[in-house]
């Protein structure tokens, strides 16, 4: 399925960047240490006269932003990348479940087809045959149809939720890549103090976008809770089932005497 292939592709790319995301804070630390002369890494003219305090404040600002993106922000109850990764495969699981429901649906269809082929009117006469046909066509056939429809609805609900987040996964993949590239190229792009501020602003914007996308994914997946409640309510009163919500069964009293027809004569069976 295209949806599952797309999701698997984005998930694998995000997994491939996971380690770099977790090391982003230490990478920023390392680069700013270089700017501040740690180990004599850099000596840039435009930094002359600039106190280390300003650079430290920019470093801490960038680190704080990345840290909230990675670990979440309890103050506004926003999930972080770590929490998201724990459930990153949920949409794929939903697609797998949809496929299983379609297998169940096919089994029900197969059973219904056998039931529809089980007419005995050509070989059986009398009240028993009439009641058998009533049970088969007017009671059990609607129940089969309802079960087929229910299985399809469950599968569609699962697939719809999974499909709703595919674009979000694509966007998240691009945003994470953009952030990591900015951190990787930070030192090589420093030509003035404006570039330092620009880097901090880019980190802030990109991390904010990542958090927004993760929140959108979580909200989309949470919507399945509403769908699942609706599906659960449907199981409480299935179309075609008895008033007790049970699979329809024949009234056995109408088959009490198999030895005689309605007029008292023996049942007449044709050769099968």
N, C-alpha and C positions, 0 to 999 in steps of 0.2 A: 504494500500500500504506500502511495506517495507520501501521505501525511506522516506515517511512521518512519519512512526513510529520511524525510526532511528533519524530523525531530532527532532521530539518531545521529544525523550528521552534525547538527548544531550542538547537541549534548556532548559529543566526542570532542568537538573543537573547544568547548568551554572547559571540559575536563583537562584538555591539553594546556590550557592557560591557568589552571587552578593554582599551581605551585607559585607562579609569578605573581598572582594576585595576593597570595599570603605573604610574599616577600616584598611587596610594594613599599610598605612602611620603612623597612630596613634599607631598601634601595634609595629612597628619598633621603634618609639619614646619611647614607654614604655620599651621595652627590652633594648635599649641602655642606658636609664636612670638607669636601674638596674645595667648594667655593670659599669656605672660611679659612682655608689654608691648612686643613688637617693633612699632615704628611707632606705638605708642600706640593699638593697636586696641581693647583692652579695659581696663577698670578695674573689677574686681569686688571688693566688700568682703570676701568670704570668702577672698580670696587674700592679704589683708594679713597679713604676718608669715610667710607660707609661702615658704620659700627656693626659688629657682629650681632648685636641685639636685633637689628632689623632683619638680618638674614635668618636668625633663629626664629623670630616671630613668623616669618613666611614658611620656614620649614615646618614649624609646629602646626601652622594652619593647614598645610597640605597633608601632613601626617594624620591630623585629627579627622579631616574629611575622608581620607581613605579608610581609616580605622572604623568610622561609623558605617561606611559602605560595606565593609567586610563583616563586621560583627553586629550590625543593626544599631538602632538608636532607641533605647528604652523610653526616652522622654516623649517621643511621638509615636511609639509603638510600631515603628517601621521595621520590617524584616531586613536582615543583611544577607550578603552573599553566602555565608556559611549555612544559615538556616535554609536558604533556597536550595543549595546543592544537595542537602539531605533528601529533598523530595523532587529533585530535578527530573526523575524518570516517571513521575506520576502520569503524565499524559500518555506515555508509551504503555504503561500498565492499563490505562483505560482502553486503549486500542486493543490490547490483548484480550481484555475482558469482553469487549464488543465482539471480537471474533469467536469467543467461546459461546456467547449468547446466540450467535448466528448458527453455530453447530447445534445447539439445543433446538433452535427454531427449525432446522432441517430435520432433526429427529422427530419433532412433533408433526411436521408436514408428512413425513414418511408414514407415521402412525395413522394420520388422518386419511391418507390415500388408501391404506389397507382397510380402514374402517369403511370407506366409501365403496370399496370393492366387495364388501362382505354382505351384500344383499342376498337373501335366501328365498325371495318370492317365487322363483322358478321351481323350488324344490319343497316348499313348505306352505301349507294352507291352514287357515283357522285363526282363532283369537291369539294364539301364541305368536304366530308370525306377524300379525298386525301390531302387537305390542312390542315385539322385537324391532320392527321397522321404525316405530315411533321413537323408541329409545335411541336407535342408531342415527336416524336422520334429524329428529327434532330436539334431541337432548344432547347427545354426545358430539354431533357435528358442529353445532354452534360453540361448544366448549373448546373443541380443537381450533376453530377459527379464532376464538378469543386468545388462546394461548400463542398462536402464531403471531397475532398482532402485538401481543404484550412483549414477546421476545424481540421482535423487530423494533419496538419503541425503546426498549432498554438499550439495544445496540446503537440505535441512532443517537440517543441521549449521550452515551459514552463517547461516541465518535465526534459529536458536535462540540463537546467540551474540549477534547483534545485538539481539534482543528482550530478552535478559537485562540489558541496560544502559539501556534506555529510562527506567526509573524513576530510575536513578542520574543520568541527564542532567537530568531534571526537578528532582530534589533539588538538584543542583549549581547549576542556574539560580537557584533560590530562595535558596540560601545566599550566592551571590555578590551578588545583589541586596540581601540583608539587610546584608551587610558594607558595601557602597557607600552605602547609605542611612544607616547609623550614622556613617560618616565625614562624609557631607554635612551631617548635622544635629548634629554634635558641638557646635559652639559655641553653637547656639541652645538646646541642652538642658542647658547648664551652669548649675546653680543652687547647687551646693555641691561640696566636695571629693569627696564620695561619688559624684557624677556623673562626675568625672574617673576615679576608680578603676573605676566601673561601665563606662565606655567601654572602658578597657583590658581589662577582663575579657570584655566582649562581643566585642572584636576577637580576643582569644585563643581564645574558644570557637568563634566563627564560622570563623576561619582553620583551627582544628583540625578542624572538621567538613568544611570544603572539602577538606583534605588526605586525610581519611578516605574521602570519597566518591571522590576521584580515584584513590586506591589501590584501592578496590573496583572501579572501572571497569577499571583496568589488570589486576587479577587476573582479572576476568571475561573480558576479551579474551585474556589469556594462556592461558586454559583452551582456547582454540581450537587452541593448539599441540598439546595432547594429542589433540584430535579429528583434527587434520591428520595426526598420526603414525599414528593408527588407519586413516584413509582411505588413506594412502600404503601401509600394509601390505596393505590390501585389493587394491590394484592389482597386487601382486606375484603374486597367485593368484586370478584372476577365475573365478567360477562360470561353467561352460559353455565355458570356453576350453580349449585343448589343454594337455597336460602341460608344454609350453614356454611356457604363458601367452600363446598366440597365438590369433587368431580362427580358428575351425574352418574348414577347407577340405576339399573333397571329395578322396577318394583317387582320383587320376586314372587309376590302373591299371584301375579297374573300368569306365572309359569308353574302354578302349583301342581297341575296334573298334566303330565306329558303323554299319558296313555290314551286320551280320548279327545276327539274334536268337540266343537260346541254342541253338536247334535248327539253326542255320546258315542259316535262311531270312532274306530281307531284312526289316529292321524295317518294321512296319506303322504308318504315320502317318495319323491321321485329319485331315480337312480342318479347319483353324482358321477 
